[in-house]
Amino acid sequence: MLSEVFLEINFEDSEEAQRQRDLRMEVLQAQGWVCVPENPYRVDGKRIYLLTADMPSSPEDKADHSPRRKTKPTRSDHAKNKFERR
């Protein structure tokens, strides 16, 4: 597991801190990490942006986190099922 903190006080403003966190998230995701961005804290009115990332332990785990596309049955699928013998 990996955790990185982006403090608003280290950047010009909160938007820049958030942008840097999001850019880092893109880099990690391109390397196969599963990332979760959070904005959980304020200290003295300054925001802290958190990024946690975890590397899937197996290819199956990696596939579980990828977006899935559902396929709709085609007419030929319905016809096959309709005339299938049991």
C-alpha positions in Angstrom: 0.0 0.0 0.0 1.1 3.5 -0.8 -0.1 6.8 0.7 0.9 10.2 -0.4 -0.1 13.6 1.0 -0.4 16.9 -0.9 -0.6 19.8 1.5 -2.2 23.1 0.3 0.6 25.0 2.1 3.2 23.4 -0.2 1.5 24.8 -3.3 0.2 28.2 -4.5 -3.4 27.3 -3.7 -5.7 24.3 -3.0 -6.5 23.8 -6.6 -2.8 23.3 -7.4 -2.4 20.8 -4.6 -5.5 18.8 -5.8 -4.2 19.0 -9.4 -0.8 17.6 -8.4 -2.5 14.8 -6.5 -4.7 13.9 -9.5 -1.7 13.9 -11.8 0.2 11.6 -9.5 -2.9 9.3 -9.4 -2.9 9.1 -13.2 0.8 8.1 -13.2 0.2 5.4 -10.6 -2.9 4.1 -12.4 -0.9 3.8 -15.6 1.5 1.6 -13.7 -1.3 -0.7 -12.6 -2.0 0.7 -9.1 -5.6 1.0 -7.8 -5.9 4.5 -6.4 -8.3 6.2 -4.1 -8.2 10.0 -3.8 -9.5 11.6 -0.6 -9.9 15.1 0.8 -10.2 14.1 4.5 -8.6 16.8 6.5 -8.2 20.5 7.1 -5.5 21.8 9.4 -5.6 25.5 10.4 -8.0 26.0 7.5 -5.6 24.5 4.9 -6.7 21.5 2.9 -4.8 18.2 2.9 -5.3 16.0 -0.2 -4.5 12.3 0.3 -3.9 9.6 -2.2 -3.8 6.0 -1.3 -2.9 3.3 -3.8 -2.6 -0.5 -3.7 -1.1 -2.8 -6.3 -3.4 -5.7 -7.1 -1.8 -9.0 -5.9 -2.8 -11.0 -9.0 -4.0 -10.3 -12.6 -7.5 -11.4 -11.4 -7.5 -8.7 -8.8 -6.4 -6.1 -11.4 -9.3 -7.2 -13.6 -11.8 -6.7 -10.8 -11.0 -3.0 -10.6 -11.2 -2.3 -14.3 -14.4 -0.9 -15.7 -16.6 -3.6 -17.2 -18.6 -3.5 -20.4 -21.8 -5.4 -20.4 -22.6 -7.1 -23.7 -26.2 -7.3 -24.8 -27.4 -10.6 -26.2 -27.8 -10.5 -30.0 -30.7 -11.9 -32.0 -28.6 -14.9 -32.9 -28.0 -15.6 -29.2 -31.8 -15.6 -28.6 -32.4 -17.9 -31.6 -29.7 -20.3 -30.5 -31.3 -20.5 -27.0 -34.8 -20.9 -28.5 -34.0 -23.9 -30.7 -31.5 -25.5 -28.4 -32.4 -29.1 -27.5 -32.3 -30.2 -23.9 
